[in-house]
Amino acid sequence: MAAQRILFLVGDFVEDYEVMVPYQMLTMVGHHCDTVCPDKAAGDTVATAIHDFEGHQTYTEKPGHNFVLNTSFADVDPAQYDALVLPGGRAPEYLRLDERVLQLVRHFAEANKPIAAICHGPQILAAADVLAGKSCSCYPAVGPEVRCSRGTYVEASQTFDNAHTDGNLVTAPAWPAHPAWMRQFLELLGSQIQP
């Protein structure tokens, strides 16, 4: 299958691994990936955070890298994209408050285009009201939002390395699921990796 255009929707304090690694993986296999953040332009950066599981009741947070945006949010026409990626971290909790973000997400859901969401990314899906009748994995603290939006919450494995596909939606609980999450997303995209 030909390279596809994939839109990454990010914001400050997006989870470092959940944006950097999938961006690199999807670019590596030949897809064109655009990264955007509301009210920011190409060349601007977003701060990332590194969340880790160190035996506490929830994850810990450390400063990550600055992630450079390559496209201006104002220039995005969702009709020009084949798929959407919603990384987690703390960014989704404020991105979901932006009606422009919700309209963009609704476009992908209504057009049945592939959507990959991980960790707290499904908060945006819940706010966009596109989870009704869908099953969705996410960070456990987001499970109540999935259920309140009439979706079915798929629990994380003990090691957070599971992913789940329901139609056009591929979701996972956290960055340890990258191999399963990206494998399922690449299958949904029809990507072929050849030696």
Sequence and secondary structure as in RCSB ss.txt:
>XXXX:A:sequence
MAAQRILFLVGDFVEDYEVMVPYQMLTMVGHHCDTVCPDKAAGDTVATAIHDFEGHQTYTEKPGHNFVLNTSFAD
VDPAQYDALVLPGGRAPEYLRLDERVLQLVRHFAEANKPIAAICHGPQILAAADVLAGKSCSCYPAVGPEVRCSR
GTYVEASQTFDNAHTDGNLVTAPAWPAHPAWMRQFLELLGSQIQP
>XXXX:A:secstr
    EEEEE  TTEEHHHHHHHHHHHHHTT EEEEE TT  TT EEEEEEEE SSSSS EEEEEEEEE  S GGG
  GGG SEEEE  BSHHHHHTT HHHHHHHHHHHHTT  EEEETTTHHHHHHTT  TT EEE  GGGHHHHHHTT
 EEE   TTS   EEETTEEEESSGGGHHHHHHHHHHHHT     
